Amino acid sequence: MNMDYGLFGAPFLGGILIGLAALLMLALNGRVMGVSGIIGGFFNSNTRKDLWRYLFLIGILTGGFFVHSLIPESLTNSLNQSNLKLVVAGLLVGWGTRLGSGCTSGHGICGVSRLSPRSLLATLTFMFFGFLTVWLMRFWRLHE
């Protein structure tokens, strides 16, 4: 499947919408739009009752269903990986989120835009290890 989005296609529009959502969350709610922190709040008895967390989660799920209804091919799984690899990858991402005190959306989009030194360092670390992982995977694939 080859989707030609052009210069100002769906990925560009998605980036604009994420940035706008982060801006609105900070301006209207005074909160940073870090998904791991928002979801993590469900497991904290002090913040579990915050209605905005539930509305945020409902909005993410509703948005996904809405996009899928308009453009079904945009959300297809083309990873061709075993379920075990996907589970291990998900656990590593969760561990990294706890280790980094936030996820890429919190640090990379919200923290860097607020010029947070901690978020800049975290984002550079995420990027470095992402590049390293891709390089290692390609290196191992070449030598199989």
CYANA upper distance limits for C-alpha pairs under 8 A (distance plus 0.5 A):
  5 TYR  CA      9 GLY  CA      4.92
  5 TYR  CA     10 ALA  CA      6.61
  5 TYR  CA     11 PRO  CA      8.02
  7 LEU  CA     12 PHE  CA      7.94
  8 PHE  CA     12 PHE  CA      5.88
  8 PHE  CA     13 LEU  CA      7.31
  9 GLY  CA     13 LEU  CA      6.67
 10 ALA  CA     14 GLY  CA      6.39
 11 PRO  CA     15 GLY  CA      6.69
 12 PHE  CA     16 ILE  CA      6.84
 13 LEU  CA     17 LEU  CA      6.68
 14 GLY  CA     18 ILE  CA      6.64
 15 GLY  CA     19 GLY  CA      6.65
 16 ILE  CA     20 LEU  CA      6.58
 17 LEU  CA     21 ALA  CA      6.51
 18 ILE  CA     22 ALA  CA      6.65
 19 GLY  CA     23 LEU  CA      6.68
 19 GLY  CA    109 ILE  CA      7.62
 20 LEU  CA     24 LEU  CA      6.59
 21 ALA  CA     25 MET  CA      6.50
 21 ALA  CA     33 MET  CA      8.37
 22 ALA  CA     26 LEU  CA      6.76
 22 ALA  CA     32 VAL  CA      7.47
 22 ALA  CA     33 MET  CA      5.90
 22 ALA  CA    109 ILE  CA      8.17
 22 ALA  CA    110 CYS  CA      7.01
 23 LEU  CA     27 ALA  CA      6.49
 24 LEU  CA     28 LEU  CA      6.10
 24 LEU  CA     29 ASN  CA      8.09
 25 MET  CA     29 ASN  CA      5.77
 25 MET  CA     30 GLY  CA      7.06
 25 MET  CA     31 ARG  CA      6.42
 25 MET  CA     32 VAL  CA      7.10
 25 MET  CA     33 MET  CA      6.76
 26 LEU  CA     30 GLY  CA      4.90
 26 LEU  CA     31 ARG  CA      5.32
 26 LEU  CA     32 VAL  CA      6.09
 26 LEU  CA     33 MET  CA      7.79
 27 ALA  CA     31 ARG  CA      8.44
 32 VAL  CA    106 GLY  CA      7.38
 32 VAL  CA    110 CYS  CA      6.88
 33 MET  CA     38 ILE  CA      7.89
 33 MET  CA    105 SER  CA      7.80
 33 MET  CA    106 GLY  CA      6.46
 33 MET  CA    110 CYS  CA      7.12
 34 GLY  CA     38 ILE  CA      6.77
 34 GLY  CA    102 GLY  CA      7.36
 34 GLY  CA    103 CYS  CA      7.08
 34 GLY  CA    104 THR  CA      8.40
 34 GLY  CA    105 SER  CA      5.96
 34 GLY  CA    106 GLY  CA      4.10
 34 GLY  CA    107 HIS  CA      7.82
 34 GLY  CA    110 CYS  CA      7.75
 35 VAL  CA     39 ILE  CA      6.52
 35 VAL  CA    103 CYS  CA      7.50
 35 VAL  CA    105 SER  CA      7.12
 35 VAL  CA    106 GLY  CA      7.10
 36 SER  CA     40 GLY  CA      6.16
 36 SER  CA     97 THR  CA      7.67
 36 SER  CA    102 GLY  CA      6.53
 36 SER  CA    103 CYS  CA      6.36
 36 SER  CA    106 GLY  CA      8.15
 37 GLY  CA     41 GLY  CA      6.59
 37 GLY  CA    102 GLY  CA      7.09
 37 GLY  CA    106 GLY  CA      8.50
 38 ILE  CA     42 PHE  CA      7.92
 38 ILE  CA     53 ARG  CA      6.51
 39 ILE  CA     43 PHE  CA      8.34
 39 ILE  CA     53 ARG  CA      7.78
 39 ILE  CA     57 LEU  CA      8.28
 40 GLY  CA     44 ASN  CA      7.62
 41 GLY  CA     47 THR  CA      5.92
 41 GLY  CA     48 ARG  CA      6.22
 41 GLY  CA     53 ARG  CA      8.12
 42 PHE  CA     47 THR  CA      7.25
 42 PHE  CA     48 ARG  CA      5.07
 42 PHE  CA     49 LYS  CA      8.49
 42 PHE  CA     53 ARG  CA      8.25
 43 PHE  CA     48 ARG  CA      6.97
 44 ASN  CA     48 ARG  CA      6.13
 45 SER  CA     49 LYS  CA      8.05
 50 ASP  CA     54 TYR  CA      7.91
 51 LEU  CA     55 LEU  CA      6.88
 52 TRP  CA     56 PHE  CA      6.49
 53 ARG  CA     57 LEU  CA      6.81
 54 TYR  CA     58 ILE  CA      6.59
 55 LEU  CA     59 GLY  CA      6.51
 56 PHE  CA     60 ILE  CA      6.80
 57 LEU  CA     61 LEU  CA      6.82
 58 ILE  CA     62 THR  CA      6.38
 59 GLY  CA     63 GLY  CA      6.34
 60 ILE  CA     64 GLY  CA      6.79
 61 LEU  CA     65 PHE  CA      6.84
 62 THR  CA     66 PHE  CA      6.53
 63 GLY  CA     67 VAL  CA      6.63
 64 GLY  CA     68 HIS  CA      6.57
 65 PHE  CA     69 SER  CA      6.62
 66 PHE  CA     70 LEU  CA      6.89
 67 VAL  CA     71 ILE  CA      6.30
 67 VAL  CA     72 PRO  CA      7.79
 67 VAL  CA     74 SER  CA      8.28
 68 HIS  CA     72 PRO  CA      4.98
 68 HIS  CA     73 GLU  CA      7.98
 68 HIS  CA     74 SER  CA      7.39
 68 HIS  CA     75 LEU  CA      6.83
 71 ILE  CA     75 LEU  CA      8.40
 72 PRO  CA     76 THR  CA      7.80
 81 GLN  CA     85 LYS  CA      6.93
 81 GLN  CA     86 LEU  CA      7.32
 82 SER  CA     86 LEU  CA      6.96
 83 ASN  CA     87 VAL  CA      6.61
 84 LEU  CA     88 VAL  CA      6.64
 85 LYS  CA     89 ALA  CA      6.49
 86 LEU  CA     90 GLY  CA      6.59
 87 VAL  CA     91 LEU  CA      6.69
 88 VAL  CA     92 LEU  CA      6.66
 89 ALA  CA     93 VAL  CA      6.68
 90 GLY  CA     94 GLY  CA      6.71
 91 LEU  CA     95 TRP  CA      6.60
 92 LEU  CA     96 GLY  CA      6.51
 93 VAL  CA     97 THR  CA      6.57
 94 GLY  CA     98 ARG  CA      6.92
 95 TRP  CA     99 LEU  CA      6.58
 96 GLY  CA    100 GLY  CA      6.33
 96 GLY  CA    103 CYS  CA      8.39
 97 THR  CA    101 SER  CA      6.48
 97 THR  CA    102 GLY  CA      5.50
 97 THR  CA    103 CYS  CA      5.47
 98 ARG  CA    102 GLY  CA      6.82
100 GLY  CA    122 ALA  CA      7.08
102 GLY  CA    106 GLY  CA      6.47
102 GLY  CA    107 HIS  CA      7.03
103 CYS  CA    107 HIS  CA      6.70
103 CYS  CA    108 GLY  CA      8.45
104 THR  CA    108 GLY  CA      5.52
104 THR  CA    109 ILE  CA      7.71
104 THR  CA    123 THR  CA      7.25
104 THR  CA    126 PHE  CA      7.94
105 SER  CA    109 ILE  CA      5.70
105 SER  CA    110 CYS  CA      7.20
106 GLY  CA    110 CYS  CA      5.70
106 GLY  CA    111 GLY  CA      6.57
107 HIS  CA    111 GLY  CA      4.90
107 HIS  CA    112 VAL  CA      6.68
107 HIS  CA    119 SER  CA      5.08
107 HIS  CA    120 LEU  CA      7.62
107 HIS  CA    122 ALA  CA      7.15
107 HIS  CA    123 THR  CA      6.67
108 GLY  CA    112 VAL  CA      6.02
108 GLY  CA    113 SER  CA      8.30
108 GLY  CA    119 SER  CA      7.13
108 GLY  CA    120 LEU  CA      7.71
108 GLY  CA    122 ALA  CA      8.40
108 GLY  CA    123 THR  CA      5.88
109 ILE  CA    113 SER  CA      6.64
110 CYS  CA    114 ARG  CA      6.86
111 GLY  CA    115 LEU  CA      6.83
111 GLY  CA    116 SER  CA      5.79
111 GLY  CA    118 ARG  CA      8.41
111 GLY  CA    119 SER  CA      5.50
111 GLY  CA    120 LEU  CA      7.66
112 VAL  CA    116 SER  CA      6.10
112 VAL  CA    117 PRO  CA      8.16
112 VAL  CA    119 SER  CA      6.17
112 VAL  CA    120 LEU  CA      5.97
112 VAL  CA    123 THR  CA      8.45
115 LEU  CA    119 SER  CA      8.27
115 LEU  CA    120 LEU  CA      7.84
116 SER  CA    120 LEU  CA      6.69
117 PRO  CA    121 LEU  CA      6.70
118 ARG  CA    122 ALA  CA      6.61
119 SER  CA    123 THR  CA      6.43
120 LEU  CA    124 LEU  CA      6.67
121 LEU  CA    125 THR  CA      6.62
122 ALA  CA    126 PHE  CA      6.64
123 THR  CA    127 MET  CA      6.60
124 LEU  CA    128 PHE  CA      6.53
125 THR  CA    129 PHE  CA      6.72
126 PHE  CA    130 GLY  CA      6.51
127 MET  CA    131 PHE  CA      6.61
128 PHE  CA    132 LEU  CA      6.60
129 PHE  CA    133 THR  CA      6.43
130 GLY  CA    134 VAL  CA      6.81
131 PHE  CA    135 TRP  CA      6.64
132 LEU  CA    136 LEU  CA      6.58
133 THR  CA    137 MET  CA      6.58
134 VAL  CA    138 ARG  CA      6.67
135 TRP  CA    139 PHE  CA      6.47
136 LEU  CA    140 TRP  CA      6.54
137 MET  CA    141 ARG  CA      6.60
138 ARG  CA    142 LEU  CA      6.68
139 PHE  CA    143 HIS  CA      7.00
140 TRP  CA    144 GLU  CA      6.78
